[in-house]
Amino acid sequence: MREKKNILELTRVSLEEYRCAPKLPMALMADNVRSMHNVGSMLRTCDAFMVEEMVLAGITGCPPHPEISKTALGADESVSWRHVDDALAEARRMREEGWRIAVLEQTHDSIELDSFIPSLDERWLIVAGNEVEGVDQRIADMADVVLEIPQSGTKHSLNVAVSTGIALFHFYTRMRAER
């Protein structure tokens, strides 16, 4: 029988230790994400993969909020986050600071995520978009790369929090390997 780990065995670091720990050179932008549950899930994923910060843009909800807390499970306290009104203006500002921009979207020139290798020498802003409309077209147009998650089923897209989790895990495994 495979014995499951108990909560004490799963404890990794304290909140203070996490906040002081070095993060990977990546940030996540939620561009007009409507669902508070998705926001909470995205925060929790940012915590798991040592993301520098999460930028909540436009109509994206912010902590404290009960629906965010329900799925974040405390990540709304561990992950550095901030809200901006204008996702495009913030993406432009971050690009001027030297961030590379990777958009999660399906375009005619997108690159399949599994073939993309980010470098630790660069800071990456990963942009995930609205559940219906996707990422603002103007941000997709200015992106350094548009990444698409290959799929084989009948549906044409994944939930934004699921897509974010897959993409952040991809960046995490590639960047962690370079450390």
N, C-alpha and C positions, 0 to 999 in steps of 0.2 A: 504494500500500500504506500502511496506517495502522500506523506504528511504535509498538509498546507502550513505555511508560515503563519505564526500568530502576529498580532499587531505590534508587539515589541520587536520581533524579528524584522518587521517591515519598516520600522522607523529608520529614517536615513539621517537627517540632520535637523537641528532646531530651526525655527523661523529666523532667528538672528544669524545663525551659521549660514543659512541659505542666502540671506540678503547680502552677506559679506563674501560669499563664494564667487569666484570668477565666472562670468557668463560667456556664452559663445557670441561671436560678433554678428548677431542677427536680432532683428526686431520684427514684430508682426503688426500689420495694420488691418483692422476690421473696418472695411469701407461700407458704411450704411447697413450693417448687419442688424436685422429686425429682432430676432429671437434672443431674449435674455438667456435662455438655456444654452443657445449656441455660444454666446459671449462667455458664460461661465465655463463651458467645456473648453473653449479656446484658451482661457486663462489657465485652466488646470493643465492643459497640454504645454503651454509656455513654461509652467513650473517644472514639469517633468523633463523638458529638454533644454533647460538653462538659457532661455531666451532673455536678452537684455531688457526689453520692455515691450509692452503691447500698447499700440496707439488705437484708441477707440475714436473713430471718425464719423462725423455727420450725425445721423439718427441712432447710431450704435449706443445702446444703453451702458450706463456706468454703475459700478458699485457705489454705495451699498444698495443692493436690490435683492429681495428674497429669491427671485428666480435665478439670478446670477449665482448667489451664494449656494443654492441647492446643487448646482452642477460643478461649481468651482471648488467646493469642499475646502475652503481656506486659501486657495490660490489667489483669490482677490486681495489677500493680505500679503502674500509672499512675492508676487510678481509686481514689478514696477509697471504702472500703467498711467496713461494720461489721456484726456479727451481733447480733440481738436474739432472745430466746426467744419473745416474745409479739407477733405482728404487730398485733393489735388494740390492745393497750396502747400500742405505739409510734405507730400511726396517730393515736390519741387525743392522745398527747403532742405529736406534730408539729402537729396541728391547733391545739392550745392555743398553740403558738409562732407561729401565723399561716399555716401551710401550708394550701393548698387541696388537696383529695384528688380525684384522678381515677382511677377503677377501670376496668380493661379487662375487660369482661364483657358477656354478652348478657342483658339484662333487658327487661321489657315497656316500660320508660320510658327505655331507653338512647338516646343521641344518636349519630348516625353520625359517626365520627371526622372525616371530611372537611368537615363543617359546623361543627366546633368551632374557635373561635379563642381560644387562651390569651393572656393579657396578660403583658407583662414586669413589670407592676406587682405581680404576684402570684407567690408561690413555689408550685410544684406538686409534690406527691407523686403519682407515677404508680404504681399498684399492679397487678402481674400475679400471677396465681395458679397454684395447683397444676395440673399437667397433666391431671388427671382431674376434680377437684372444683371447680376455678376459685378465685376469690377468696373468702375467708371471707365468709359472708352478712352478718355483723355489720359488716364493713368496707364492703361494698357499701351497706348501709343507711345508714351515716353519711357516705357520699361526697357531695361537692359535685356531682359529675357522673359518670355511668356512660357510658363510651364504647365503641361497638361498631364494628368494622371491617366495612364492607359486603362481602358475598361473594355470588357468583352460581353457584358450582359445586355439586356434590352433597354435599360434606362440610360439616358444621355448625360447624367451628372450624378454627383455625390452630394450629400449634405455638406454645408460649408464647414462645420466643425470637424467632420470626418476628413474632408479634403485637407484642411489645415493640419490635422494630426498626421496624416500621411506625409505631407510636405515637410513639416518640422522634423519628423523622425528621419526623413531622408537627409536633410541638412545636418541634423545632429550626428548621425552615424558617419557621414563623410567628414565633417569638421572635427569630430572627436578623434577620429583615426589619425588626423594630421597633427594633433597635439603632441 
